[in-house]
Amino acid sequence: MYNDEFELTFDLADAGPKTEQRRPTLPEPEEAAVAGPPGQETRETPVSAAPENTPAPEREPEPAAEPQSTAPAAKGRTVLISGGDRGIGAAAARAFYAAGYRVAVFYHTNAEAAAALQKELPGVLAIQCDVASRASCELAFRAAEQALGRVDVLVSNAGIAQQKLFTDITPEEWQRMLDVNLTGAFNLCQLALPGMIRRKAGRILTVSSMWGQTGGSCEVHYSAAKAGLIGLTKALAKEEGPSGITVNCVAPGVIDTDMMASFTAEDKAALAEETPVGRLGTAEEVAKLLLYLAGEDAGYITGQVFGVNGGLVI
């Protein structure tokens, strides 16, 4: 079983004598839900004052203004987010929901968190899915398409992590890491692409890690899978560009989510000190970048890897 949490270890400089360097853990999300239209507000109609001592002319009551959405127009677009019950995935669900998207989110085992997200975002649909299983992906994707009508944007975010010396990693652990983090993205991309190709439009976004860019000690299998995800992103962008589909990757650094609840204040302060901007990142910051890359203004951006790491990896 996995809980789609991304753990991040981190080398702390100047920490005094030590026999082994160790990096703290960055979790990443797993599970999820689907969304209905965001809230609406009503405008007030201004009334001009009449000149002094002049009777105001009788006016017919103005019709009530049509409710205006507070969210940017998403033109009925839809998004599917894997690993969306909490962390980066849940932040992405909220961001797309607020922007007017219809949202579908996959979750693996955390049904309680998925239900909480549905309560928070009325109309969101949570679909259970093990992204490592092709059969599970096919069933879940079919359910999402039936609910949404189509999938315009795919955010492949579900993943797992493990801290372990390379020599201690078992073949089963190695394979499971690849199955969830890399094959899971392969499964969802293959299922999303036929519809996107037919429509000559689509956005695919993958969530890797800064360790996929630089490699992480005691996370060789995790780093290898995340590096593979970057390669998938770049190659797929070249292949699908002529079909009007962009493919981009976001590589988070140390993101402060509830998955870091086990970290002490001292741990977090040390991590913040190691980060050039002097603080940890937020899931909302990653979500905002995902939302932008899914939008129309990002149509000339493809095959890129965007680090959201506060300058930790440059």
N, C-alpha and C positions, 0 to 999 in steps of 0.2 A: 504494500500500500504506500502511496506517497501523498503528501499534502501540498504539493506545488509551492513549497516555500523555497526561496532562493537564499541560501546562507552564504555569507561573504566573510572570508577570513582576510586579515589585513596585517601587513608588517608595520610595526610602530618603530620609528626611528628614535634614537636617543632614549631608549627605555631602560638603560642600565645593562649590566652584564647579563647574558642569557645564553643558554646552550641551544635554544631553538627559537626561531622567529615565528610569530603567529599572527595571523590577521583575523580581526573580529568578523562577525557573520552578517551578510546582507541577505535577508529573505526576499523572495519574490513570490508573486501570487499564484493562486490555483483556480478557484472556482467562480460560479457566476449566475447571470440572469438577463431578461429582455425588457425593453422599456417602451412606454407609451409616450404621448406628446407631453412636453413640459407645461408648467403652470402658465396661466394667462392673466393679464391685467387689463383694466378698462381705463381709457383716457377720459379726462374731464374736458369739457368744451368751454373755452374762455368766453366771457360775455363783456362787450364793450360798454363803458359808462356813457350815459346820455349827457348832453350839455346841460349846465345848471339852468333851472327854471324852464326847461323844455320838456314837455311830456314825452316819455319814451314811446316810440311807436309800438303798436301791438305786433308781436311776432309769434309765428307758429312755433310750437315747441320743436326743437331740433331732434331728429332721430338719434337714438343712442348710438354712440360710436361702437364700431365692431371691436370686440376684444382683440388686443394686440399681444402677440407672443413676446416675451422678454428675451427669447433666444434667437440667435441668428437663424435665418431660413436654411434648413437642410434639404428642402425640396423633396421630402419623403424618403430620404436616403436611409439605408439600413447598415448596421454594423454588427458583426459577430466577434465576441471577445472570449478567448479561451482563458481559463484561470481568472475569473472575474469576481469572485466572492469577497475578496479583500485585497489590501495592498495596492500595487500598481493596477491590477486588473479592475478592482472595484472603483478606484479613482478614475480610470478610463471610462467605465460604465457611467459614472456620474457626469463626466465631462461631455460625453457624446449625448447622453440623455438631455442635459441642459441645453445643448446646441440644437435640439430638435430631431435627432436621429431616433429611429426605431432600433432598439438594442436587444440583442440576444447574447446571453452569456453562458458558457459551459463551466460546470464545476465538477470536481471529481468525487470527493467524499464528504465535504463540509456542507451538508444540506441546511444546517441551521444558519450558517452565515449567508448562504444563498437566499434563504427565506427572509432574513433580515434586510438584505438588499432589495428584495422585491417589495417589502413593506415600506422601505424608504423611498423607492422610486416606483410609484404605482404604475402597473402595466408592464413592468419588466418580466421577462420570461426566463426562468432558470432551467437549464437542461443538463442532466447528469451525463458525463462523458469521461471515459478514460482515453486520453488522446494517444496513448501508446498502442491502443487496439484499433485496427482499421475498421472492424465491424462496429465497434462502439461509435467511432467517428461518423460512419456512414448513417447510422440510425439517428444520431444527434443532429447531424447536419441536415438531414431530411426534415426533421422536426422543426429546425430553425427556419428553413426555407418555406415550409408550410405556414409558419406563423408570420414571417416577415414578407413573404412574396418573392424575395430575392436577397442576396447578400452583396452589397456594394463595397463594403470595407471589411477586411478580415484582419483582426489583431491577434496574432499567434503569440500568446503570452504565458501559457501554462508551462511549468517546469519544476524540476526538483534539484536539490543540491546535497552534497555530502562532503564532509571534511575527513580525509583519510590519507595516510601515507600511500604513495603509489604502489609500493611493494605489498601492501595489505589489501588492496582492492581485489575483490573476487571477480571472476568472469561474469557472474550473475549481476553484480553491482555495476560493472562496466556496461553491460548490455542494457540494463534498466535505465541507466543515465542517458544513453544514446536513444533508447526507444521513446522516452518521454520528451527530452529536450530537443531532439533533432528529428526523429521519425514522426513525432507528433505534429511538428510544423509541416513536414512533407505530406502527411495525411490530409491536413486541413487545406493546404494550398491546392492539392490535386482535386479536392472536392469543390473548392470555391472557383477555380479557374474556368471550367467549362461555361458557366453562366456569364462570367466577366468577359470571356472571349467573344461570346455571342453578342453581347451588348457593346463591345469595343470600348469598355470602360471598367475601371476597378482600381482599388487600392489594397495592397497587401503590406502589412506592417509586422515585423518580427521583433521580439524583445530578447536581446542577447544579454551580455554583461561585459563590464570592462575586463573581466578575466578572460573572456573570449578574444580580446584584443591583445592582452599582455601575458596571459597565463597566470595561474594562481598556485602557489605552493600548497601541497596537501589537498588540492582540488584538480588533479590532472584530468580525471574523467569528465568533470564538470566543465573545465576550461576547453577540453577537446570538443565536447558537444556544442558549446556556445560558439567556438570558432567555426565549427561546421555550419552553424546557423548563419553566420556572417557570409560564408562562401555560398550557401544556398541563396541568400538574399541577392548578392551581386550577380550570380549567374542567371537567376530567374528574371532579374530586372532586364538583362540584355535580351533574353528570349521573349519576354512578354511586352516589351516596349512597343513594338510595331502593332500590337493589339490594343493600344491605349491604356495599358495597365502599368502602374508604377509599383515598385517593390523597394521598401526602405527598412532600415534596421535602427533600433534605439538600443544603446548599450549603457544601462544605468551603472552608477557607482554606488556609494554608500547612501542608501535611501532610508530615512527614518520612518518606519511603519510599525504597526503593532507587533510585527514579527521580531522586532528588536527589543521586546519587552524584557528579555532576560539580561540585557546589557545594563550595567550600572551607569550612573551619571558620570563617573570617572572614565569608563570605557568610551562613552559617547563624546566626552570632552576631548579625549585623546584622538579619536577619529576626526573630530572637527578640526583639531589643531593640525593634523596631517594634511587636511584639505586646503588648497590655496585660498578658496573663498571664505574659509574659517567657519564653516558650518556643514551640517549634513543636508542632503537633499530631501525633498518631499515627493510622495507619490503623485501629488497634484501637478508638480512641475513636469514630471515625465508624461502624465496624461495630457497636459496642454500641448506638448510637442506631438504626441500621437494624433491629437485632434487636428492640429495644423497640417500635418503630413497627409491626413485623410481628405483635406479640403481641396477646393478647386484652385486655390492660389498656389498649391504645391505641385501642379501638373508637370512642371519642368524639372522636378527633383526625383531622381530614381537611382537605385543601386548604391545609396549612401549609407554610412554608419554614423549615427549621431550620438556622441558621448554626452550623457547627462551626469557628470561626475565632479562638478565644482573645480575642475582643473587638475584633478588627481592623475588623469591620463591625458596627455597632450601629444 
